[in-house]
Amino acid sequence: MLNSASFPQVSPHLCQVFILLLWSLIYQANGQNLEDRAVLSAYGEEDPSQLVHFCIPYNHEFHVLPESQSAAKFYRLVDFSSATGCSEDTYVDANLSQAVVTVMRGDCSFSVKASIVAKLGAVAIINISPSNESLIIPGGNKTDYMNINISVALMRDIEFATIKHLGDNIKCQLYSPQPTLFGLTEAVIFLLALISIVIGSYWSGVLFYEETNLKKINEDVSESPPTRNEVTAEGHKPLESENSDDADKERKLKASQKLLSISVPVVIFLIIVMSSFLLGLYFFYNYLVYVVIVIFMVAASIAFYSCFKPLWNYIIPGKQRLKFNLGSCCKADIMYKEIVLLMLGFAAGITWLVLRHKPYSWILQDILGVLFCINVLKNLRIPSLKAGTLLLGMFFLYDIFFVFLTPLFTENGESVMVDVATGKSGHHSESAASNSMPRSLNVPDNKKDVSSTREVEQLPLVFRVPPLFPSHPSVCFVQESLLGFGDVILPGVLVVYSHIFDIYVRAKKLYLVISIFEFSKSLTSS
């Protein structure tokens, strides 16, 4: 079994790993029960082409709505939103047959209102909620669910005002679209993650192979090479060496000493720094978001250079080098053609920085994200399975604390991690109730300040793919499919370990293939 002595002690590149792991555990997909979301589409008979769509919470235990828009019928909208509808007297002389009724929220339970309009022939009741009140799933008891068979939903007053502006004789339909298990956008996200982890983990194993050979070459030539069953002083079994000139050997050996070894002290240090930075983002997001953006731009540019360097040196001729030494902090030994590649890398990073608000910026961000993940993975080393277990275990506890325990200490019961991920932190002056919905239902609030930095700048450490074929039901779904870089890196460190273990025991990629398969399975099921 591998242990700490089996790997070289190297100086860590903590900045990249800290940032990507931070975002991994910040960006959590909110669990959403899509059965409790409905699309309300409405139009006025004066202008049927003006069709509006809203996503509203409803309770499927009262009545199950059709999943497709084509299967949903349009019904008359009867407006009683000036009353709470808690008695039949509210609807005197009103024709509610085959109608969708709107009433004001409050005074009595959702079930009481629903039972009244159901007796009068209505097919649905929508409770209009003031914007300063939280949106919830309108509920009842088991008896209510058995006796009431109409749709019961909730809607904000500002959204209902948009419907009322459509004019008289409004028609509306209700349906509850369900996403496919694995759609096109999810397939793109899956491929991005898989490419990153396969190339990154394989490359890390190749570097380990070369590093081991270079160390063997530098052993005392007077000693006979160890046999197959012997082990070197560093704890490695000998591997076959490859021919290269002395200068290249020396540069490769120095490069191998820049790899990151994730040891126990490094894990503890990352947890402390990440916790501090997460709290900083919670309280000072409008400032620190730019720090993260710049760090990602620089790290992605360097990753561009690092990942394309072997191919670039193979294609572009010439080996002229630039060498200078101006002290311990200003040293350089780099080929001129590599300087050009580094400039191209920063050009790509700066291009993303300038165009990051454009609708198509996700393409460049995802490309740079793949390069970033590959570069980090290929430079990662877990010295032992113990260190890997500690790494994942510590971040598991970190996740639990900042998601589930911080609401016990924050104002209005806010989760620090969820607020940073969803864009609510920094808006503590707003009513928490108006921006929340139990059971992870979150309806857009048109009263949000769109000029806020939160609405403009987003933490970029994530793969994102917008709906490639958007449709009206997408108003109930996340507008972009997102996957944090750390969701690739955290399992990726174990894939890297598996590949290196394959090389160490000469298992012919057995553990690498198994670990990649398990990663793919967990990614598709998440």
C-alpha positions in Angstrom: 0.0 0.0 0.0 1.1 3.5 -0.7 2.1 5.7 2.2 3.5 9.1 2.8 7.0 8.0 2.0 6.0 6.7 -1.4 5.7 10.2 -2.8 8.1 13.1 -3.1 7.6 16.0 -0.7 6.7 19.0 -2.8 5.8 22.6 -2.4 2.0 23.1 -2.7 0.2 25.4 -5.1 -2.5 26.2 -2.6 -4.1 29.2 -4.4 -5.7 27.1 -7.3 -6.8 24.3 -5.1 -8.2 26.6 -2.4 -10.3 28.5 -4.9 -11.7 25.5 -6.8 -12.5 23.5 -3.7 -14.2 26.6 -2.2 -16.5 26.9 -5.2 -17.1 23.2 -5.2 -18.6 23.4 -1.7 -20.3 26.8 -2.2 -22.2 25.9 -5.4 -24.6 23.3 -4.3 -27.6 22.4 -6.4 -30.7 23.2 -4.5 -32.9 20.1 -4.2 -36.1 20.8 -6.0 -39.3 18.9 -6.0 -40.6 19.7 -9.5 -43.9 18.0 -8.8 -44.7 21.1 -6.7 -44.0 23.5 -9.5 -46.5 24.5 -12.1 -46.4 26.8 -15.2 -49.3 29.3 -15.4 -49.7 30.5 -19.0 -52.3 33.2 -19.6 -53.5 35.5 -22.4 -56.3 38.0 -23.0 -58.9 37.4 -25.7 -58.2 40.9 -27.0 -54.6 39.8 -28.0 -54.2 36.0 -27.9 -50.6 36.4 -29.2 -49.5 38.0 -26.0 -49.0 34.9 -23.9 -47.2 35.2 -20.5 -45.8 32.4 -18.4 -45.0 32.2 -14.7 -43.7 29.4 -12.4 -45.8 29.1 -9.3 -45.9 26.6 -6.4 -48.8 24.2 -6.2 -49.6 21.0 -4.2 -49.8 17.9 -6.4 -51.5 16.0 -3.5 -54.7 17.9 -4.1 -54.7 17.4 -7.9 -52.0 16.2 -10.3 -51.5 18.5 -13.3 -50.6 17.3 -16.8 -46.9 17.4 -17.5 -47.1 18.8 -21.1 -48.4 22.1 -22.3 -50.3 20.4 -25.1 -52.3 18.3 -22.6 -53.3 21.3 -20.5 -56.6 23.0 -21.3 -57.3 26.8 -21.1 -59.9 27.9 -18.7 -61.6 31.2 -17.8 -59.9 33.2 -15.1 -62.3 34.6 -12.5 -60.8 37.2 -10.3 -61.8 37.5 -6.7 -58.4 38.6 -5.5 -59.9 41.5 -3.6 -61.4 39.0 -1.1 -60.0 36.0 0.8 -62.8 33.7 -0.4 -63.3 32.1 3.0 -67.1 31.8 2.6 -69.5 31.0 -0.1 -71.0 34.5 0.1 -68.0 35.8 -1.7 -69.1 34.1 -4.9 -72.8 35.0 -4.9 -74.1 35.0 -8.4 -70.7 34.1 -9.8 -70.3 31.4 -12.4 -67.3 29.4 -11.4 -67.9 26.3 -13.5 -64.8 25.2 -15.3 -62.9 28.3 -14.1 -59.6 29.2 -12.4 -60.4 31.3 -9.4 -58.0 33.8 -7.8 -58.4 34.9 -4.2 -56.4 36.8 -1.7 -54.2 34.8 0.6 -55.1 34.8 4.3 -57.9 34.5 6.9 -58.4 30.8 6.5 -56.7 27.7 5.3 -56.0 26.8 1.7 -58.1 23.7 2.1 -61.2 25.7 3.2 -61.0 28.0 0.2 -60.4 25.1 -2.2 -63.3 23.1 -0.9 -65.7 26.1 -1.4 -64.7 26.8 -5.0 -64.6 23.0 -5.8 -68.3 22.8 -4.8 -69.1 25.6 -7.2 -67.4 23.8 -10.1 -64.0 25.5 -10.3 -61.0 23.5 -11.6 -58.3 25.5 -9.7 -57.8 28.1 -7.1 -54.8 30.5 -7.0 -54.0 32.3 -3.8 -52.5 35.8 -4.5 -49.7 36.4 -2.0 -48.3 39.9 -1.1 -44.7 40.2 -2.2 -43.5 40.7 1.4 -44.7 37.2 2.4 -43.0 34.0 1.8 -44.2 31.6 -0.9 -45.0 28.1 0.4 -46.6 25.0 -0.9 -50.3 25.3 -0.1 -51.0 22.3 2.1 -53.7 20.4 3.9 -54.3 17.1 5.7 -54.9 13.6 4.4 -58.7 14.1 4.5 -58.4 17.3 2.4 -56.3 15.5 -0.2 -58.9 12.8 -0.4 -61.9 15.1 -0.7 -60.6 18.0 -2.8 -59.7 17.3 -6.4 -58.8 20.7 -7.9 -55.4 22.4 -8.3 -54.3 24.6 -5.4 -51.6 27.1 -6.1 -49.9 30.3 -4.8 -48.8 33.4 -6.8 -47.2 36.7 -6.0 -49.3 39.9 -6.4 -46.8 41.5 -8.7 -47.0 38.6 -11.1 -50.8 38.6 -11.0 -50.7 42.3 -11.8 -49.0 41.4 -15.1 -51.8 39.0 -15.9 -54.5 41.6 -15.1 -52.9 44.0 -17.6 -53.7 41.5 -20.4 -57.2 42.9 -20.4 -60.7 41.3 -19.9 -61.7 37.8 -20.6 -58.4 36.2 -19.6 -57.8 32.5 -20.3 -55.1 30.5 -18.5 -53.8 27.0 -18.3 -51.8 25.1 -15.6 -49.4 22.2 -16.2 -46.4 20.8 -14.3 -43.5 20.0 -16.6 -40.9 17.5 -15.5 -37.4 17.6 -16.7 -35.9 14.6 -18.5 -33.5 12.5 -16.5 -30.5 13.4 -18.7 -31.1 16.3 -21.1 -28.9 17.8 -23.7 -27.5 20.5 -21.4 -26.8 17.9 -18.8 -25.0 15.7 -21.4 -22.7 18.7 -22.2 -22.0 19.2 -18.5 -21.3 15.5 -18.2 -18.8 15.5 -21.1 -17.0 18.5 -19.8 -16.5 16.9 -16.4 -15.6 13.5 -17.8 -13.0 15.1 -20.2 -11.5 17.0 -17.4 -11.1 14.1 -15.0 -10.0 11.6 -17.6 -7.2 13.7 -19.1 -6.2 15.3 -15.8 -5.9 12.0 -14.0 -4.1 10.2 -16.9 -1.7 13.1 -17.3 -0.9 13.0 -13.6 0.0 9.4 -13.8 2.3 10.1 -16.8 4.1 12.8 -14.8 4.5 10.3 -11.9 6.0 7.8 -14.3 8.4 10.3 -15.7 9.3 11.6 -12.3 10.1 8.1 -11.0 12.3 7.4 -14.1 14.2 10.6 -13.7 14.9 9.8 -10.1 16.1 6.4 -11.1 18.4 7.9 -13.8 19.9 10.3 -11.1 20.8 7.4 -8.9 24.4 6.4 -8.4 25.4 4.8 -11.7 27.9 2.7 -9.9 25.1 0.8 -8.2 23.4 -2.0 -10.0 19.8 -1.4 -10.7 17.4 -2.9 -8.2 15.6 -6.1 -9.1 11.8 -6.2 -9.8 11.0 -7.0 -6.2 13.3 -4.4 -4.6 12.2 -1.0 -3.6 14.2 2.3 -4.0 15.1 4.6 -1.1 12.2 6.8 -1.9 9.7 3.9 -1.6 9.1 3.4 -5.3 9.5 0.2 -7.3 11.8 0.9 -10.3 10.3 1.7 -13.6 11.9 1.6 -17.1 13.7 4.8 -18.0 13.5 6.8 -21.2 16.3 8.5 -23.2 16.5 12.3 -23.0 19.3 14.9 -22.8 20.7 16.0 -19.5 19.2 19.5 -19.7 15.7 18.2 -20.3 16.1 15.6 -17.5 17.1 18.4 -15.1 14.2 20.6 -16.1 11.7 17.8 -15.9 12.9 16.9 -12.4 12.6 20.4 -11.3 9.1 20.5 -12.8 8.1 17.4 -10.9 9.1 19.2 -7.6 6.4 21.8 -8.3 3.6 19.2 -8.0 1.1 19.6 -5.1 1.1 16.9 -2.5 -2.2 17.0 -0.5 -0.9 16.1 3.0 -2.8 16.3 6.3 -1.4 19.8 7.2 -2.4 21.0 3.7 -6.0 19.8 4.2 -6.3 21.5 7.6 -4.9 24.7 6.2 -7.3 24.7 3.2 -10.3 24.2 5.5 -9.3 27.1 7.7 -8.6 29.5 4.8 -11.7 28.4 2.8 -14.0 28.9 5.8 -12.6 32.4 6.3 -12.9 33.2 2.6 -16.5 31.9 2.5 -17.5 34.1 5.4 -15.7 37.0 3.6 -17.9 36.3 0.5 -21.0 36.2 2.7 -20.4 39.7 4.1 -18.3 41.4 1.4 -19.4 39.7 -1.8 -19.6 42.9 -3.9 -15.8 43.3 -3.4 -14.5 39.8 -3.2 -16.3 38.6 -6.3 -13.8 40.7 -8.4 -10.9 39.1 -6.6 -12.2 35.6 -7.5 -12.8 36.7 -11.1 -9.3 37.9 -11.5 -7.8 34.8 -9.8 -9.8 32.6 -12.2 -8.6 34.7 -15.2 -5.0 34.3 -14.2 -5.3 30.6 -13.3 -7.1 29.8 -16.5 -4.5 31.6 -18.6 -1.7 29.7 -16.9 -3.7 26.5 -17.4 -4.0 27.3 -21.1 -0.2 27.6 -21.3 0.5 24.5 -19.2 -2.0 22.2 -21.1 -1.0 23.2 -24.6 2.7 23.4 -23.9 3.6 19.8 -25.0 1.6 20.1 -28.2 3.0 23.6 -28.9 6.6 22.5 -28.5 6.0 19.5 -30.7 4.4 21.5 -33.6 6.5 24.8 -33.4 10.2 24.3 -34.2 13.0 25.9 -32.4 14.7 25.5 -29.0 16.1 29.0 -28.3 15.7 29.8 -24.7 15.5 33.0 -22.7 17.5 32.9 -19.5 18.1 35.5 -16.9 18.6 35.7 -13.2 17.9 38.9 -11.3 17.8 37.4 -7.9 15.9 34.8 -6.1 12.5 36.2 -7.1 13.3 37.0 -10.8 14.5 33.9 -12.6 13.5 32.6 -16.1 14.5 29.7 -18.2 11.9 29.5 -21.0 11.9 29.0 -24.7 10.8 32.0 -26.8 8.0 30.1 -28.5 6.7 29.2 -25.0 6.5 33.0 -24.3 4.2 33.3 -27.3 2.0 30.5 -26.0 1.8 32.2 -22.6 0.7 35.4 -24.3 -2.0 33.5 -26.1 -3.1 32.0 -22.8 -3.5 35.4 -21.2 -5.2 36.7 -24.4 -7.8 33.9 -24.0 -8.3 34.8 -20.3 -8.6 38.5 -20.9 -11.0 37.9 -23.7 -13.3 35.9 -21.3 -12.8 38.7 -18.7 -14.0 41.4 -21.2 -16.9 39.3 -22.7 -18.0 37.5 -19.5 -21.4 39.2 -19.6 -22.2 38.3 -23.1 -24.7 35.5 -23.8 -22.1 33.3 -25.5 -19.4 33.8 -22.8 -20.3 30.4 -21.3 -18.5 28.7 -24.2 -15.1 30.3 -23.5 -15.7 29.9 -19.7 -16.3 26.2 -20.1 -13.2 25.7 -22.3 -11.0 27.6 -19.8 -12.7 25.6 -17.0 -11.7 22.3 -18.6 -8.1 23.4 -19.0 -8.1 24.7 -15.4 -9.4 21.4 -14.0 -7.0 19.4 -16.1 -4.1 21.6 -15.0 -4.9 21.2 -11.3 -5.6 17.5 -11.5 -2.4 16.7 -13.3 -0.4 18.5 -10.6 -2.2 16.8 -7.7 -0.8 14.1 -5.6 -2.4 12.3 -2.6 0.5 10.8 -0.6 -1.7 8.1 0.9 -5.3 6.8 1.0 -5.4 8.2 4.6 -4.8 11.7 3.3 -7.5 11.3 0.7 -10.0 10.0 3.2 -9.2 13.0 5.5 -9.6 15.4 2.6 -13.1 14.2 1.6 -14.2 13.7 5.3 -13.1 17.2 6.3 -14.9 18.8 3.4 -18.0 16.7 4.1 -18.1 18.2 7.6 -17.4 21.6 6.2 -20.3 21.3 3.9 -22.7 20.2 6.7 -21.7 23.1 8.9 -22.1 25.9 6.4 -25.3 24.5 4.8 -27.3 23.1 7.8 -25.8 24.6 10.9 -25.1 28.2 10.0 -28.9 29.0 9.8 -28.8 28.6 13.6 -26.5 31.6 14.0 -27.3 33.9 11.1 -30.0 36.6 10.9 -33.3 35.3 9.6 -32.0 31.7 9.6 -29.9 32.1 6.4 -27.5 29.4 5.3 -24.1 31.0 4.6 -23.2 28.6 1.7 -26.6 28.7 0.1 -26.8 32.5 0.3 -23.4 32.9 -1.4 -24.3 30.3 -4.1 -27.8 31.7 -4.8 -27.0 35.4 -4.7 -28.8 36.4 -1.5 -25.9 37.3 0.7 -25.2 41.0 0.7 -28.9 41.8 0.5 -29.6 41.5 4.2 -31.6 44.7 4.2 -34.3 43.0 2.1 -36.9 40.8 3.7 -35.7 37.2 3.9 -39.3 36.1 3.6 -39.8 37.7 0.2 -36.8 35.9 -1.2 -37.4 32.4 0.1 -39.7 29.5 -0.4 -39.9 26.4 1.7 -39.0 23.1 0.0 -36.5 24.9 -2.3 -39.1 26.5 -4.5 -37.9 29.9 -5.6 -40.0 32.1 -7.8 -38.3 35.2 -9.4 -39.0 38.4 -7.5 -39.4 41.3 -9.9 -38.7 43.7 -7.1 -35.1 42.6 -6.9 -32.6 45.4 -7.5 -31.2 44.4 -10.9 -28.5 47.1 -10.7 -26.9 45.2 -7.8 -23.5 43.7 -8.3 -25.0 40.4 -7.3 -27.2 40.5 -10.4 -24.3 41.4 -12.7 -21.2 39.5 -11.4 -21.2 35.8 -10.7 -18.5 33.6 -9.2 -17.0 32.0 -12.4 -15.6 28.7 -11.0 -18.3 26.6 -12.5 -19.2 24.9 -15.8 -22.3 26.4 -17.1 -24.5 25.5 -20.1 -27.7 27.5 -20.9 -30.8 25.8 -22.2 -29.8 24.9 -25.8 -33.4 24.7 -26.9 -35.3 26.9 -24.5 -39.1 26.5 -24.2 -41.9 28.0 -22.0 -41.7 25.2 -19.4 -38.1 26.3 -18.7 -39.4 29.1 -16.5 -39.7 26.5 -13.8 -36.2 25.2 -14.3 -32.8 26.6 -13.6 -32.0 28.8 -16.5 -28.5 27.3 -16.7 -27.1 23.9 -15.9 -24.2 24.4 -13.6 -21.5 22.2 -12.1 -18.8 23.6 -9.8 -15.2 22.9 -10.7 -14.6 21.3 -7.3 -17.3 18.7 -8.0 -14.8 17.4 -10.6 -11.7 18.0 -8.6 -12.8 16.4 -5.3 -13.5 13.0 -6.8 -10.7 13.6 -9.3 -8.1 13.4 -6.6 -9.1 9.8 -5.9 -9.0 9.0 -9.6 -5.5 10.5 -9.8 -4.6 8.3 -6.8 -6.0 5.2 -8.5 -4.0 5.8 -11.7 -0.8 6.3 -9.8 -1.5 3.2 -7.8 -2.0 1.4 -11.1 1.5 2.5 -12.2 3.0 1.6 -8.8 1.7 -2.0 -8.8 1.6 -2.3 -12.6 -2.1 -3.0 -12.7 -2.6 -1.9 -16.3 -5.1 0.9 -15.6 -7.5 -1.4 -13.7 -8.2 1.0 -10.8 -8.2 4.0 -13.1 -11.0 2.6 -15.2 -13.0 1.5 -12.2 -12.7 4.9 -10.5 -13.7 6.8 -13.7 -16.7 4.5 -14.1 -17.8 5.2 -10.5 -17.3 8.9 -11.0 -19.4 8.8 -14.2 -22.1 6.9 -12.4 -22.2 9.3 -9.5 -22.3 12.3 -11.8 -25.3 11.0 -13.8 -27.2 10.1 -10.7 -26.6 13.5 -9.0 
